[in-house]
Amino acid sequence: MTSTAPQDLVFDRALPGVFGAPDARLRASVVVPARNEARRLPALIGALAEQRDAHDQPLAPGTLDVLVLLNNCTDRSAEAVADAASRYPSLDVRAVSLTFPPEVACVGHARRVLLDAACARLHDVGRPEGAILSTDADTVPAPDWVAATLAELASGADAVGGRALLLREERAALAPGVRRLYLLDLAYRRAIEEVRGLYAPEAHDPIPRHHHHFGASLAVTAGVYAAVGGQPVATTSEDVALVHALVGGGYRLRHSPHVRVFTSARTSGRADGGLADAFGFWADVVRRGDEPRVEAASAAERRLAALGLYRAAHPDAPPPLALLVTPEAGGDVEGEPITRAIRGLRACIARLRPLPLTERLRHARCLPL
């Protein structure tokens, strides 16, 4: 009995011909799942039409296309995309409306269909090194988003997570307490990444880096996407599931500070577990007069020290996800208020930064792992 190769699974799933034949010059494909986003989609299409290359020139004709999957829409999203695309005839926009059954009518399934299609199209034109770039309908990429992503891939990354910043006017409109918790969360995640980089440095993902590898800005080459069998089946957090498949497969993920998008700060989102849910959680915390609890600094240091020791002992093996993923506080996970955790992590950084890696790992061996 023969098993099916992972890449064949992707090609078998890809819906043939739904988005039409690809341009022979195609080098990068942007995928956008959307449901009832008539108000947001024109800004995204406009931003993609204004993309510039590394020399601040318009992208070469035919090298970029945009695949939009309108999933179970009941508004005028299709008309909004068509109208926006008509204003930018140089941008190759392929929009398709599909109605999925309730059990798969979610962003996870829609994004998987798009990623599979983009992968197959790049392989069809003989470019497995071509880039698939995921973004969201409520997101506006920076003018150099495509170029900066392609530069990271050309430098050796297999996949690239970009920074998902908030649209300036929407960030300003956040309630002060919610905005404070959003900024504290960024500071906490940034400190976690620096401690991780000090204990377990990766040549392909050096500091400065960030923690974002989400659907608003996540890119992967078509060949690598196919090699891992595509995005795993997931109704929520499908972007993280793909990242885990990539990292678990030993592929190089770069969290680039140069790749940027600007996304909505709305509190009612289209996907469970997304940024909108985080804003809702922070609003509840503010109403309670409380402070979020996160993995304690001491627990995070022990986990990341263990990651460093694992990488040192197994340089060619992907580490266990339990060492890579920052857990939620509670249950068996030691937690503390986020402000205390940030102070503890910054103290850890100040202690470790002057030391060579050998000394940091010697210190790691002394921790109660």
N, C-alpha and C positions, 0 to 999 in steps of 0.2 A: 504494500500500500504506500503510495507516494504522498508526501505532504505538499501543500501549496506554498510557494515562496511568498514572503510578506509583500513584495512589490506586486505580485500577481493579484493578491487580495485587493489592493488599491485599484488596479486597472479594471478588475472585474466589477468593482462597486461603482466606478465612475460612470455617470450617466452619459452615454455616447450622444454627441451632437446637440445636447441641450443648449449649449452656449455658442454653437456654430463652430466653424473651422478656425483655428488660431492663425494669426499672421505668422508667416515664415520667419519674420524678424524678431519674434517674441523672445524676451529675456527675463521678464518679471511680470507676475500676475498678482493683482491685489484682490482679495476676496472679502466680501461684505455681506454678512447675514443681516436681514432687516425685517422687522415686523412693525407695521403702523408707525413709520418714521418719516412721513411726508414732510414734516416741518424741519427735520434735521438733515435729510439726505442732500439737499442742494448745496449746503456748505461743504460737506465732504467731497462731493463731485467737483466743486470749484477748487478746493485745495489740491485734489489729485491732478486736476488740469494744469495747475501752476507749479508742478514739481520741476526742479532744476537739477542739472547734473553737477558733477564736482567742479566744473568750470563756470557755474552759474548760468548755464545755457539751457534752453528747453530740452527735454529728453528727446532722443532720436525717434523719429516717427516709427510706429509699429513695434517698438521695443517693450511697451507697457500696455497691459489691458486691465480692465476692472470688471470683475464678475460680481454681480449683485443678485443675491437670492432673496426674493420677497416671499417670506414664509407666512402663509395664512393671514395675509393682510386684509383688513376691512376698511382701510382708509384710502387715500389717493397717493399712496407711495409710488405705484407704477407710473402715474402721470408726473409726479415730482421728479423721478429719475429721468424720464424721457425728456421733460422740459429742460432740466439741468444739462443733460448730455447734448441737447440740440444747441446749447450756447457754447459748447466746447467741442467743435467737430474734430479737432486733432486728437482728442482723447477717445480711445476705443473702449466704450462702456457696453457691456453685455448684461442686460437685466432680464431675469426670468421670474415669473410668479408661479409658485407651486403651493398646493394645499396638502399638507401632511396629515395623516390620521392622528388623533389626539395623543396616542402613546409616544409619538416621536415628533410632535409639533413643538419643538424647543430649539433654542439657539445651538445646543450641542450637536443635534442632528443636522441642522442647517449648515453649520460651519464645516462639519465633516463632509457633507456633500460637496461644498465649495472647494475645500482643500483637495479632495480626491479629483475633482474636475480640473483644477489648476495643475495638479501634478501630471495628470494624463496629457493635458494640452502641451505642457513643456516637454514631456517625453516625445510627443508626436512630432515636434519640430526639432528633435534631436538635441535638446538642451537639458539634461538631467542636472547640470550645475545651475540652471535658472532658478530664480527666487520666487517663492510663494510668500506673499506678505498679507497677513491677516490684520484687519482693523474692524471698527464698529461703526454703525450708522450715526451714532451721536458723537463722533470724534472728528477732529480737524488735524490732519498731519501737518507738521512743519514743512516749509518748502523744500528742504533737503532730506526729507524722511526717506524717500526711496534711495537717493544717492548715498546717504550715510549708512543705510542698511546694506547696500551692495558693497560698500567699502569694507565693512566688517566681514562679510562673507568672503570677499577677495583676499582678506588678510588671514584667512584660515578658519574662521568660525563656520560651523555647520548650521547653526541657528542663532537668531539674534532677538533678544528681548529689548524693546525700547521703553523709554520713560513715558509713563502716562500721566501728564500734568493736567491740572484743571483749567478749563477755559477761564480766562481772567475775570470776565464779568460775572460768571457763575460762582467762582471762588469768593469774590467780593460780596456776593449776595448771601453767603452762608451765615447762619447765626453765629455770633462770635464764639460761643462755647463749642459748637460743632467744628468750626474752623480750627480752634485751638487743638482739639483732639485729633483732627486730621493731620496737623503739623507735628504733633507729638508722635503719632503713629509713624510718620515718615522718619522722624529723628530716631525712633527706636529701631526701625528696620535698617536704616543706614548704619547704625552702630553695630547691629548684628552682622551685617555684611562685612564691616571692617574687622571685627573680631574673627570672623570666618577666614578672611583674607590673610590675617596674621598667623593663624594656626595652620591653615590649609590652603596656601596660595596655589593658584592655577595660572599657568603661563598664558592661556588663551582668554582668561577673564580676570585681568588684574584690577586692583584698586586704582582709580575710582570706578566703582560700579554701583548698581542699584539692585533692588529686589524684584523689579517688575518683569514678568514674562507672561503677559496676559493677552487676551484676544484683541485688545485695542492696538497693540503693536507687537506682533510676534511673527518672525520670518524664519523660513527653513528652506534649504535647497530641495528641489523636486526629488533628486536622487536619494537624499537622506530621509525625506518624508516617506518615500516608497519603501526604503530599506527597513523601517520600523513597522511597516504595515499600516501606516497612516495613523490618524487620530483614533485612539481607543473609543469604544462606545461609552458615552457619558451624557447624562441629561443636564448636569451642572458641572461647572469647573472643567469644561472640556479642554480649555487651554492648558491648565495645569496637568491634566492627564496626558496630553501630548508631550509636555515638557518632561514629565517623569519617564515616558517611553524613550525620549531622546537621550536623557542623561543615563538612564538605565542601560541603554544600548552603547554607551561609551562615546557618544557624540559631544562635540564641543559647543557649549552654549555661552554666548557672550551677552552680558548685561551692559549694553553700551550707553554711556552718558551722552553720546552724540546723536542718538536716534530718539526723536521726540514726537509725541503727539499731544494734542490738547483735547480733553474729553469732558463730558458733561458731569455736573455735580448734582444731577437730579436724585431725588430720594425714592422715586418710583421707577424701578428698572424693568428690563425685559427678561432678566435671568436671575434665578435664585443664586445667592452666594456672591453676587457681583458687588461693584462699588456702591450701588444704590443701597444695598442691604447694610453695608458698613456705615453709610451716612445715617440710616435709620437707627442702627445700634447706638451710634454716638449721640444722636438726638435723645434717645431714651436714657443714656447715661447722664447727660446734662440735666434732664428733667428730674432725675433721682438725686442730683447733687453728688454723684459718685465719680469714680475714676476707673477706667478700664484696668483689668488685671491681665498681665501678659506673663510669658515664661520669664522666671526670675533671672537676673543677670548671672548669678552663680550657676544656675542650672544650664543656661545658655553657654557659659564658658566651658562647663564640663562636656557638654554635647559637642561643641566645636573643637575642643581639644582632642576629644576622641576621634573626630573626623580627621584632624591633622595627623594623628598617630596612624589611623587606618590608611590614609593616603601615602604616608611615608613607608609603611610596610607593604602596601599593595599599589604601587604607582600606576599600574596598567589596568586596574579593576575598578569599575564603578562602585562607589561606596553605597552602603545601605541608605534607603530614603529616610529612615528614622534619624540619621545623623544630619541629613541635608535640610529637612523640613522643620521650620519653626512651629512647634505645637501650640495649640490653644491652652491657656492656663486652666487648671481644674483637673479633677480626678487624680491621676498619678503624677501630673505635671506640676512641679513647684511653681507657684505664681506669686506676683507682687504687683503693686500699683505701677503704672507705666512710667511715671516720673522717677520713681526709685530705681526701676530697671535701667532707665537711660543713664542715670548717675553711675550706677554700678558698671555698666558696659563701658562708659567713657573712662572710668578709673582703670578698668582692665586694659583698654586701648593704650592709655598713657603708660601703663606698666610694661606692656609688651612691645610697643613700637620701637624703643631704642635697642631691643635685643635682636641678635641674629636668629634665624629660624632654628638653628640647632639648640639655642638656649630656650626658645619658646617651647620646643618639643620636650626638652628636659623638664621644664616646668610642668608641661602637660602630664608627664608620667607621675608627677607628685600629687596630682589632683585626685580626689576620691571619685573616680569615673564609675 
